[in-house]
């Protein structure tokens, strides 16, 4: 590949808190863009060692959880086409307590190293978990400092942003991604996170039945109000 081709490669940086955030929340979108040749880097702030699900029946404990979930995340990355995985080695359930300036600086340095066209993270108030909100707040601050706020999108849960008005947004603020062609990859990633998904019986039904449980779209909130040249159904 020549230099000009390399320079044209689109890049996406996803900054999340735990193993499985990438698959359970936006796995279809990541698989879609990976299939289109986007170079994806995933950050997991923790290894999810404080997760309450330990398999069904339980076969993990606090000593073995971190290694197991790291292995599962690497398998899920393979299912979704994520090329690079980084851990910040923050203890699970403590992201909100780490030095915020240092965490922001670490993410900013990564942004400047990668030069992503799109950054995904959690909304600092709508993240639903203290770790999610804390990593989202730091990633948002890092994007502001790096001048990439217009490239930042917040992930959302299920179809909540089909009607965003109760959350203080309009439909113009939302990007709705069609993932219908990538549901198989998303299901494979769910299954890769075995210790977290075994308790959900539907995940392990025959493929045809399990796939019907997925919505055909994933939703993202624009961090910046400027919508020029933005499309309602694409991040790039």
C-alpha positions in Angstrom: 0.0 0.0 0.0 1.4 3.4 -1.0 1.6 6.4 1.2 -1.4 8.2 -0.4 -3.6 5.1 0.2 -2.5 5.0 3.9 -3.3 8.7 4.3 -6.8 8.1 3.0 -7.6 5.4 5.5 -10.5 6.5 7.8 -9.9 6.1 11.5 -12.2 5.6 14.4 -11.3 5.7 18.1 -13.7 4.2 20.6 -13.1 5.1 24.3 -15.2 3.0 26.6 -15.1 1.7 30.2 -15.5 -2.1 30.2 -15.1 -5.2 28.1 -18.5 -5.7 26.3 -19.4 -2.0 26.0 -18.3 -2.1 22.4 -20.3 -5.2 21.5 -23.5 -4.8 23.6 -24.0 -1.1 22.8 -22.6 -0.4 19.3 -21.2 -3.6 17.9 -23.2 -3.4 14.7 -21.8 0.0 13.9 -18.2 -1.0 14.6 -18.6 -4.1 12.5 -20.1 -2.0 9.7 -17.2 0.4 9.5 -14.6 -2.2 10.0 -16.1 -4.0 7.0 -15.8 -0.7 5.0 -12.1 -0.6 5.8 -12.1 1.9 8.7 -9.1 1.4 11.0 -10.6 1.1 14.5 -8.8 1.5 17.8 -10.7 0.5 21.0 -9.8 1.7 24.5 -11.2 -0.2 27.5 -10.5 1.8 30.6 -10.8 -1.3 32.8 -10.8 -5.1 32.5 -14.3 -5.4 34.1 -13.0 -7.4 37.0 -15.9 -6.2 39.3 -18.6 -7.4 37.0 -21.5 -9.2 38.8 -21.9 -11.9 36.1 -19.4 -14.7 36.6 -20.7 -17.2 34.1 -23.8 -19.4 34.2 -23.3 -21.4 36.3 -20.5 -19.3 37.9 -17.0 -20.4 37.0 -15.1 -17.2 37.6 -14.1 -15.3 40.7 -12.5 -11.9 41.4 -9.0 -13.4 40.9 -9.8 -14.9 37.5 -12.3 -12.4 36.1 -9.9 -9.8 34.6 -8.0 -12.3 32.5 -11.1 -14.0 31.3 -12.8 -10.8 30.3 -9.7 -9.6 28.5 -9.6 -12.8 26.5 -13.2 -12.5 25.7 -12.8 -8.8 24.6 -10.0 -9.8 22.3 -12.2 -12.5 20.7 -15.0 -9.9 20.4 -12.7 -7.5 18.6 -11.9 -10.3 16.1 -15.6 -10.7 15.5 -16.2 -7.0 14.9 -13.0 -6.3 12.9 -11.4 -4.1 15.5 -7.7 -4.0 14.8 -6.2 -2.4 17.9 -7.1 -2.8 21.5 -5.7 -0.8 24.4 -6.3 -1.1 28.2 -5.9 1.8 30.5 -5.5 -0.6 33.5 -7.9 1.3 35.7 -9.6 -0.8 38.3 -13.2 -1.5 37.5 -15.7 0.7 39.3 -13.1 3.3 40.1 -12.8 5.4 36.9 -14.7 8.3 38.5 -12.0 8.4 41.2 -8.9 8.6 39.1 -7.2 11.9 38.5 -9.4 13.5 35.8 -6.7 15.8 34.4 -4.3 12.9 34.0 -7.0 10.7 32.3 -8.0 13.5 30.0 -4.3 14.0 29.0 -3.9 10.4 28.4 -6.8 10.3 26.0 -5.7 13.5 24.3 -2.3 12.1 23.7 -3.9 9.0 22.1 -6.1 11.2 19.9 -3.1 13.2 18.7 -1.2 9.9 18.0 -4.0 8.3 16.0 -5.6 11.3 14.3 -9.1 9.8 14.3 -11.8 11.0 12.0 -14.5 9.9 14.5 -14.4 9.4 18.2 -17.0 7.4 20.1 -17.5 7.5 23.9 -20.2 7.7 26.5 -22.3 10.8 27.3 -21.1 12.1 30.7 -24.6 12.4 32.1 -26.5 9.7 30.1 -23.9 7.0 30.4 -25.9 5.0 32.9 -22.9 3.9 35.0 -20.3 5.9 37.0 -17.4 4.4 35.0 -19.2 5.2 31.7 -19.9 8.8 32.7 -16.4 9.4 33.9 -14.6 8.0 30.8 -17.1 9.9 28.7 -16.4 13.2 30.5 -12.6 12.7 30.1 -12.9 11.8 26.4 -15.1 14.8 25.7 -12.6 17.1 27.4 -9.8 15.5 25.4 -11.6 16.0 22.1 -12.2 19.7 23.0 -8.5 20.2 23.8 -7.5 18.4 20.6 -10.0 20.4 18.5 -12.0 17.4 17.5 -15.4 18.1 19.1 -17.1 18.0 15.8 -15.8 14.5 15.3 -17.2 13.2 18.6 -20.3 11.1 19.0 -21.9 9.7 22.2 -23.2 6.2 22.1 -26.7 5.4 23.3 -28.6 2.5 24.6 -30.9 0.5 22.3 -33.6 2.7 20.7 -33.7 5.4 23.4 -32.6 8.1 20.9 -35.3 7.2 18.4 -37.2 9.8 20.4 -34.4 12.1 21.9 -36.5 15.0 23.0 -36.9 13.8 26.6 -33.1 13.8 26.9 -32.7 17.4 25.7 -31.9 16.6 22.0 -33.7 16.8 18.7 -33.6 14.3 15.8 -31.2 16.6 14.1 -28.7 15.8 16.8 -29.0 12.1 16.3 -27.2 9.8 13.8 -29.2 6.6 13.0 -26.9 3.8 11.7 -28.4 0.9 9.8 -26.7 -2.2 11.1 -29.0 -4.8 9.5 -26.2 -6.2 7.4 -23.9 -6.7 10.4 -26.1 -8.4 13.0 -24.3 -11.7 12.6 -21.1 -10.1 13.6 -22.8 -8.4 16.6 -24.2 -11.7 17.7 -20.8 -13.4 17.5 -19.4 -10.6 19.6 -22.1 -11.0 22.2 -21.3 -14.7 22.4 -17.6 -14.0 22.7 -18.4 -12.2 25.9 -19.4 -15.5 27.3 -19.3 -14.9 31.1 -21.5 -11.8 30.6 -24.0 -13.2 28.1 -24.5 -16.8 29.2 -27.2 -15.8 31.6 -29.2 -14.3 28.7 -30.8 -17.4 27.2 -31.8 -15.6 24.0 -28.2 -15.0 23.0 -27.7 -18.8 22.7 -30.8 -19.6 20.8 -30.3 -20.8 17.2 -28.9 -17.9 15.1 -32.2 -17.2 13.3 -34.1 -16.7 16.5 -31.3 -14.8 18.4 -30.8 -12.3 15.6 -34.5 -11.3 15.8 -33.7 -9.8 19.2 -31.5 -7.1 17.8 -32.8 -3.8 16.5 -31.7 -2.9 13.0 -30.3 0.5 14.0 -27.9 2.0 16.5 -28.1 5.6 17.6 -25.4 8.2 18.3 -25.6 11.8 19.7 -23.6 14.5 18.0 -21.4 16.3 20.5 -21.2 19.5 18.4 -24.1 21.6 17.3 -22.6 22.3 13.9 -24.3 19.9 11.5 -22.8 21.1 8.2 -21.9 18.3 5.8 -23.2 15.8 8.4 -25.4 13.0 7.3 -28.3 11.6 9.4 -27.3 8.0 8.8 -23.5 8.0 8.8 -20.7 9.0 11.2 -18.2 9.7 8.4 
